[in-house]
C-alpha cells in the first residue's frame, strides 16, 4: 500500500510544466530528431528563423532537460521521505519503480528515438545507491558529476598526447540509418527502425555527450533540494535561492565567454574540442538553469502562491509523464514522412507556433482530465504498479 502523500508543492508542478513546455519547443525545432532547414524561404523569414533558433537554444536547450532532471531527483526524495515517515521500506520499491519507468521508455522509444526515460531509469538506481550518504557527501559527488570529470581527463590526455578511449561519433552511423526512415518510411517502418538502430542512435548520442554524468549530478542536486526544503516557502529556502541565483549568474558569465572563445583557442583540434564541447556547455547549462529556476521560485513566493502565468503550467506538470509521451506521438505525426511531412516546410518560426499549439491542446486536455482524476492516466498506472502487493498479487 502506498504511503499517504503530503500536499503537493505546486511550484514544483509549475516548474515541471514549464520545463516540459520548453522541451516541446526544442523538440519541434529539431523536428523530433529529423533536422532540416528549408532553403526556399525569403530572406526575412530565414533571418527570423535564425533569431528564434539562436534565442531558443540559448534559453531552453539543455536548461529544460536540466530542470526536468533536477525535479526527478526531488521527487525521489519526497517519495523516499514519505515512505520513511510511515516505516515503509522504499529502496526495493523504487528499484521496481525504475523498472516500470524502463518499460515506459520502451513504449516511448517505439515512436521517438530521442527518449530520455531509459537513462532516467538507469540513473535512478544510482540515486538509490547513494541515498544513505550525508548531504555534504552527496553535494561533493553531484558537483563532480556536473563538471564532467571524464571529459577533463580527456582534455588533459589530449594536451599531453596520452592515448584515451575515442568516442563521440559512434551515434552518427545509426543516425544516418534512422533519418531516411523518419523522412519517408511508413509508421510501422519507423517503429521497426526505433526498435533497432533508432534506439542506438538516441541513446549513444546521450551517452557520448555526457548525459550520464549530467543526469546523475542533477538527480543528486534534486535530492539535496528536498533535504534542504528548497521548494518550501520558508525564510531559509528564500535566502538560499537568492544566493543560488546570484552565484549562478556570476559564474555563468565567464564560463559562457569561455564557451565562445575556446573553439578559436583549440584551432580546429577535434580531439580537444570534443570533450570541451561536452564539459563547458554542461556546466553553463547547469548554471543558467540555476538562474532560471531561482528566479521562477523567488517570483512565485514573492506573490505568495505564484502569479497566474506561473500557475498556468501546474496541470501540465502534474501529468508530465503522460504529456511527455503524448507530445512525442503528436510531434512525429506532424513532422515525419508517414504523417503530415511538415519537416520539409517548417523553419524555427513555424515550429515555435506548432509547439505552442501542441502545448495548448495538451494543457486543455490536462485541465479536463484533472477535473475528474487526481493523476494523469500514465501516472496512475505507474503508481498502481509501483505499489503492487506481490505477496497477495493485489494492485
URDA-V237294 format. One record per pair of residues at least 12 apart in sequence whose C-alpha atoms are under 6 Angstrom apart, sorted by the first residue. I is the first residue (numbers start at 1). J is the second residue. D is the distance in Angstrom with one decimal. If there is no record, write none. Layout:
[[I,J,D] [I,J,D]]
//
This chain:
[[1,387,5.8] [2,387,5.7] [3,83,5.6] [13,314,5.0] [13,317,4.7] [13,318,5.6] [14,313,4.8] [14,314,4.2] [14,317,5.8] [16,317,4.8] [17,313,4.9] [17,316,4.9] [17,317,3.5] [18,313,5.9] [19,64,4.6] [22,64,5.8] [23,64,6.0] [24,355,5.9] [25,355,5.1] [28,351,5.5] [29,348,5.5] [29,351,5.4] [31,335,6.0] [31,343,6.0] [49,348,4.8] [49,349,5.3] [53,348,5.8] [62,285,5.7] [63,285,5.5] [63,289,5.1] [69,218,5.8] [69,219,5.9] [70,218,4.8] [70,219,5.3] [70,222,4.5] [71,222,5.7] [73,219,4.0] [73,222,4.2] [73,223,5.0] [74,222,4.2] [74,223,4.8] [74,226,5.4] [77,223,5.3] [77,226,5.9] [97,386,5.3] [98,121,4.8] [101,121,5.8] [102,118,5.4] [102,121,5.5] [105,117,5.0] [105,118,5.3] [108,325,5.9] [110,191,5.0] [110,194,5.6] [113,194,5.8] [113,198,5.3] [113,199,5.6] [113,202,5.4] [114,202,4.9] [142,217,4.2] [142,220,5.6] [145,213,5.0] [145,217,5.0] [146,214,5.3] [146,217,5.3] [147,283,5.8] [148,279,5.4] [151,275,4.8] [155,272,5.8] [168,208,4.9] [171,201,4.9] [171,204,5.2] [171,205,5.3] [174,197,5.4] [174,201,4.9] [175,201,5.1] [178,198,5.6] [182,336,5.5] [183,336,5.7] [183,337,4.7] [184,337,4.6] [186,338,4.9] [187,338,5.7] [209,278,5.8] [241,294,5.4] [245,291,4.6] [245,294,5.3] [248,287,4.8] [248,290,5.9] [248,291,5.5] [252,284,5.9] [252,287,5.8] [315,366,5.7] [315,367,6.0] [316,363,5.5] [319,376,4.9] [322,378,5.4]]
//
